[in-house]
Amino acid sequence: MSGLIAAFLTSFFTTLLIIRFKHLHQELSADFDLSGPQKVHKVAVPRIGGISIAAGLFLAILIKAFDLGLQSLELALLFCAIPTFAIGLTEDLTKKISVKQRLLFTALSAACAIYLMDLQITSLDIPLIDVLFAVPFFGIALTIFAITGLANAYNIIDGFNGLSSMVGIITLLAIGYLGYILGDTTIIFLSLVMAGAILGFFIWNYPQGLIFLGDGGAYLIGFWVATLSILVCYKHAEISPWFALLVNGYPIMETLFTVYRRKVHQNKDPGAPDGIHFHTLIYRRLLQAKHFDSQLSANARTAPYLWILAGLSITPAVLWWQSTPILMAACLIFIISYVWLYARIVRFKTPSWMHF
């Protein structure tokens, strides 16, 4: 509990200091590019919220080291996260790091996690596919791909105030809950300290958007969530591997659909900026043209739609975490629902129940 409180308070006050003294660092830290297709903010905002989250994690794990004795998994995960956070923060400060470079450093973090934490994907519970795990290094390659992809996915969905950070909190609470059911204190601790660190940032990010996660924060959250998703399944054979997939259903689906849309339909680089993500469509087609009486902007009203969407995949993952058939069916239903909703919105046929 002390670690959770420390993570939250450290992140909260670090974010406060970043915002309070932004005039000293905004030449480096602020996002002045307001013209990109995915940009919706109107003024330059610091995009180094990842520093607050990293500080919260560091102090929480340091406190546990003095209090209860540091376990190797906790120290290893913190160490492994350094490359992906560092390259993301470098992009936030220089705006010169390519997507390929960010993915390369994230893959390095993933490889470190496999080596230092002794984890990897060992099964998908599909007999015809599981035979591939007998191929040397197949499981390692798939694990690196999965962690790198989800870290990038969190960066892709980080388009509106509170979106990526709250999806991360909800997912971590789901993983922590599973750790609680199984009596795994390490999973509980690592899930809750990250959730607490994100919450300390979230309070300042949502709803007013006083600070952004930036690539450093988004990649750090995505890497942490991905690693814990795989770790909890690896440590506990009774958990279906489809839990790790479905609990991250929204960011995974958004990324796969984005790659498909850019590569197949638009014939563009999958890493190029995109203005027709699911969250962007909700903002532009449902909310941007409306005039709200309250101070809750259209930007802030966008994220709750996606929190609910994420919950549609997280809920069955938590309820039926042992059953591969049910989770596979839930995954199929989620994919169909996502594509159907996207198609309706993009064709200006948004279901009436979404106009609340």
Helices and strands as residue ranges (DSSP letters): H 2-20, H 22-29, E 30-31, E 45-46, H 50-67, H 72-94, H 99-117, H 127-130, G 131-134, H 138-156, H 163-182, H 185-205, H 214-235, H 241-246, H 249-260, I 261-265, H 278-281, I 282-287, H 298-319, H 324-346, G 352-354
